[in-house]
Structure formats: structure tokens, C-alpha cells
């Protein structure tokens, strides 16, 4: 029987989605709901396991950790990209790494939750309702405003279509912007600087790589309108977090809507938590019942394929 560790299942979703008894003759599952305190604890807890089911951007599967797991043969991750896995070490140790499909629409949907939340002061109004107050802020309309998209891939395109439905103007920039796609969607291509200067809302939809780390810093916040909002549902390091804190504190921009951070979970004492113009979510863009079902059921499917020497969705 294969021993399988399900890591970082914060909501205990695995046992709600998977009929564990159905696999009792094949797999011995152990679910870890809490994050390990450090890599040493992870190595001790996972020493006996042959397979890991992991979520992207949660426990890092580093070179050191892999080398301290003598029985590990299989790593199954959500999504087909996971920068937290040391693939080179896994390959050297003949560990098979497989991924899953992932729905892109939840990230686009959460982007609009953040935009609407900021534009209509929902956090303040909800908090004030609980305290017995009524209509304490004045919001803004989206119609006629300019949405600037940094990245026009699958998610950025979905966000753009909703913006058009709201009657917004949309512009876009990325280093490899597809101009024909932008034209087809009625989106105005702009330089990065012009986008920052002209947009009322800036929303980031890029795949994090070295070229996009610290893409938005103090300099970029200085170009943006004081009335503008920035949204990040992509990856934390794209925005310089210290510069963002300063920009929000000094009201160089109107606010930020964030679902991603440099360090996750976001530390309890992080300065972002105490800023009234920051609307924060705990990286729930991909956290939906539909996605979790896809993740866990395909992880099992992948593992069964590996055991038959017919691995599915291999990540090389």
C-alpha cells in the first residue's frame, strides 16, 4: 500500500471531495491541515511517505527536503507549474512529478470582487453595518473609467471582457503583448508608463519570472494617479511590498486589492494588515470547490497512472 501525504489542506477539503474508502486497498492517506513550522519538521513528518499531494505556493519541496525523504517516489501538485518544487533534484532522484488542470476563471472572478470591493468601500461598509452605522462612505462608478491590464493572457482577457460589459475603457501592456488579440478585444495597447499614468485601476495578470520581479516599485507608484487602485491576484513579488506599504500609507495611490503576497500565509504583524486602504484576501483566487475537485481527483488519477508505468500530466 502506498503511503500518501496530503499537505497544507487548510480547509480539510481532501476528505470532503475524495471517497477515501474507495482507495483503502491502494493508498494510505494522511492529511496535514497545518503548515510545517520549518523544513526540519517537514522532513521528520514526511520521512515514511512515498507520495506527496501538494498545493502550489504552499510547502516548498526544496533540494534539501527531497534529499531527506528516502522513500519519496511521486510528487503530485495542483496546476502544471510549481516553482516551489526543485525539479532538478526530483529528476536526479527519479521522482516523478505530475500536475493537474486548473480553472482560470476563479482568478478573474476574484479580481472583480477586489475591484468592486474597493470601488464601493465594501469592507468599511460591512464593518460599519455590524457596528450599527448606515451609509458612511461614498463610492465610485466603473463606467467610463480606464482599466489597465498588465498581462493579457487567459485571465487578463476574461477580466477585460467584464470591464467592457461595465462600460469601461481597457488598455494593456506586457513585454510580449499580442497586438492582434488586443485589437480583437477592443483593448488599447500602451507602454507600461502610459498605462500607469492613465489607468484608474491597474490589474496584474502575469506569470512570475525574473523579468517581472519588482515590476511595480516606488518609481511606478509615483507615476500612477493619486486616485488609482492597484489589484494583484497574480504573484506577490511582482509588486515591491515595502514600496506598496509606503505608497498606501502616504496615500500616493487610493488603494490596493491583494490576494497574493511575498510570504504566505501573510504574517500576523505585517504592515499591510493595518492599512485602511488595503483590501486583503488570503490567496483564495483558485480556492473553489470546482478547482479542488479537479486537483485532488487528478492527483489520484496521476498516481494510479504512475503505478501502472503510464504517468499522466508529467512536469519535466
Secondary structure, 3 states (H helix, E strand, C coil): CEEEEECCCCCCCHHHHCCHHHHCCCEEEEECCCCCCCHHHHHHHCCCCCEEEECCCCCCECHHHHHCCCCCCEEEECCCCCCCECHHHHHHCCCEEECCCCCCHHHHHHHHHHHHHHHCCHHHHHHHHHCCCCCCCCCCCCCCCEEEEECCCHHHHHHHHHHHHCCCEEEEECCCCCHHHHHHHCCEECCHHHHHHHCCEEEECCCCCHHHCCCECHHHHHHCCCCCEEEECCCHHHECHHHHHHHHHCCCCCEEEECCCCCCCCCCCCHHHHCCCEEECCCCCCCCHHHHHHHHHHHHHHHHHHHCCCCCCECC
